[in-house]
Amino acid sequence: MPVLKDSILSGEAVLSFQPVGRDIIYEYNVADHIDSSTKEPAWGEMRYTTRSFKNIIKGYSAGQCIWVRVRARNKHGAPTGRKV
């Protein structure tokens, strides 16, 4: 389960999550608003990290609501048939 916390710097957040076994890389998206037509978060560009802790997300206003989703990938690619 991803954990998103305020950073000590204004306009930044810190993303951490439980590492998943042998997975090598994590993909995550950030949304800062809800799409009016789909009523779902408007996911931004895919970001990549090899760290499961202290991923700094920058560029937001203090007090702004953001959503995050994370997916783990290993050397064989993303899992199929299940949501992460």
C-alpha positions as CSV (number, residue, x, y, z in Angstrom):
1,M,0.0,0.0,0.0
2,P,1.5,3.3,-1.0
3,V,2.0,6.0,1.6
4,L,2.1,9.6,0.6
5,K,3.2,12.2,3.2
6,D,4.0,15.9,3.2
7,S,7.7,16.7,2.7
8,I,9.5,19.2,4.9
9,L,9.6,21.5,1.8
10,S,6.4,23.3,0.6
11,G,4.9,21.9,-2.6
12,E,6.6,18.5,-2.3
13,A,5.3,15.1,-1.1
14,V,7.2,11.9,-0.2
15,L,6.0,8.5,-1.7
16,S,6.9,5.3,0.0
17,F,5.6,1.7,-0.3
18,Q,6.4,-1.8,0.7
19,P,9.0,-3.4,-1.6
20,V,7.8,-6.4,-3.5
21,G,10.3,-9.4,-3.6
22,R,12.5,-9.6,-6.7
23,D,10.9,-6.7,-8.5
24,I,13.5,-4.4,-10.0
25,I,11.6,-1.3,-11.0
26,Y,8.5,0.5,-9.9
27,E,6.2,2.7,-12.1
28,Y,4.0,5.3,-10.6
29,N,1.6,8.0,-11.8
30,V,0.4,11.2,-10.0
31,A,-2.9,12.9,-10.6
32,D,-3.7,16.4,-9.3
33,H,-7.3,16.7,-10.5
34,I,-10.4,14.6,-11.4
35,D,-11.2,14.3,-15.1
36,S,-14.7,15.8,-15.6
37,S,-15.8,13.4,-18.3
38,T,-14.6,10.1,-16.7
39,K,-14.9,11.1,-13.0
40,E,-11.5,9.4,-12.5
41,P,-8.2,10.9,-11.5
42,A,-6.4,12.4,-14.5
43,W,-3.2,10.4,-14.4
44,G,0.0,12.2,-15.5
45,E,3.1,10.9,-17.1
46,M,4.5,7.6,-15.9
47,R,7.5,7.9,-13.6
48,Y,10.0,5.2,-12.7
49,T,12.1,4.4,-9.6
50,T,14.1,1.5,-8.2
51,R,13.5,2.8,-4.6
52,S,10.4,1.9,-2.5
53,F,11.0,4.7,-0.1
54,K,11.6,8.4,-0.1
55,N,10.5,9.2,-3.6
56,I,10.1,13.0,-3.8
57,I,7.2,14.3,-5.8
58,K,7.6,18.0,-6.7
59,G,5.7,20.8,-8.4
60,Y,2.5,21.0,-6.4
61,S,1.0,23.8,-4.3
62,A,0.9,23.6,-0.6
63,G,-2.4,22.0,0.5
64,Q,-3.2,20.6,-3.0
65,C,-4.8,17.1,-3.1
66,I,-2.9,14.6,-5.2
67,W,-3.5,10.9,-6.0
68,V,-0.8,8.2,-6.6
69,R,-0.8,4.7,-8.1
70,V,2.2,2.3,-8.1
71,R,3.0,-0.8,-10.1
72,A,6.0,-3.1,-9.7
73,R,7.8,-4.6,-12.7
74,N,10.5,-7.3,-12.8
75,K,12.8,-8.3,-15.6
76,H,9.9,-10.2,-17.2
77,G,7.7,-7.1,-17.4
78,A,4.5,-6.0,-15.7
79,P,2.1,-8.6,-14.2
80,T,-0.8,-9.5,-16.3
81,G,-4.4,-10.2,-15.3
82,R,-4.2,-8.4,-11.9
83,K,-4.3,-4.8,-10.7
84,V,-1.6,-3.6,-8.4
